[in-house]
Amino acid sequence: MKTNFLFILSFLILMSSCKSSEKNKIDEKMMLKAVKFLASDSLEGRGFSKPGNYEAAKFIDNKFNELGLEPFLGGSFTQQFKYQFSGKKRQRMFPLKDSIANLSNTGDTLVIGGNVIGKISGKIKKTIVITGHLDHLGIKNGKIYNGADDDASGTAALFAIAKYFKQHSPKHTLVFAAVDAEEIGSLGADYFLKNYPNKENIVLNINMDMIANNNKQQLYASGLFHYPQLKQPLENITSPITLLFGHDNPDDKNLDDWTFSSDHRIFHKEKIPFIYFGVEDHKDYHKPTDTFENMNQEFYVDAVKLIVQAIENYDSYLN
């Protein structure tokens, strides 16, 4: 009897371990293949309103469709907007429906940008918005700034996270937004939120910007200084990565304040709570060396698995 009991107990522990491992499984191969393409020379650094940027948006649109996401806008994943530049100075943003004739464009340049947005409808209308920016710096002085970590890593992570939650139905509605023009002022995130219906349903923004290049096995979750109520779901995450808190206190002289450093700032200004996942600046930050080859792929995969756990915890924790 004792032998049988020990056998059954061991079997149950093994099955529980397998189930836990399976539940935290993401499509690593798909994600790495996607980030490699987004950071390839063929997209020429995904500079805002440049051909490579449009190719990246088209790729993301197709990927959201392949994953079976619902178009956030009804018939389309892509949300386009016009932007007017005056010389080198940014002027203002317009909805795509506005006619060029209605714009004062003497000596100005009018360009089109675009967010790509999909969703998974949950059991409730309350929504968690998950963001990563699709643009980077383009070409400067003849060199391609590929932006593998910044932020092809966050954009490709959207695919892996979306696929995971297609297989593990969430309670909250999850919106996946690859936003444009972060590098020149979070224009895409700003347009997205200004034109978001029922904004009061958004309970949290999870922003991912630079999550793939760290040699210390450290990832930061920034934002708890402003939203301390969001700490508990981050405290019981199991990962080979050390999850650190900080970079959000303006009075902390030892750490830079990231509160307004990426697209989450747009949500914060609207008093929507955020958690920003990112690594500290590294030697390849905003350099031509921010390439797929210089990413820490093992760290990247572990970081996305950690973020999946965090989203699951928030999905259970938040009303």
Secondary structure, 3 states (H helix, E strand, C coil): CHHHHHHHHHHHHHHHHHHHHHHCCCCHHHHHHHHHHHCCHHHHHHECCCHHHHHHHHHHHHHHHHCCCEECCCCCCEEEEEEEEECCEEEEEEECCCCHHHCCCCCEEEEEEEEEEEEECCCCCCEEEEEEECCECEEECCEEECCHHHHHHHHHHHHHHHHHHHHCCCCCEEEEEEECCHHHCCHHHHHHHHCCCCHHHEEEEEEECCCCCCCCCEEEEECCCCCHHHCHHHCCCCCCCEEEECCCCCCCCCCCCCCCCCCHHHHHHCCCCEEEEECCCCCCCCCCCCCHHHCCHHHHHHHHHHHHHHHHHHHHHCC
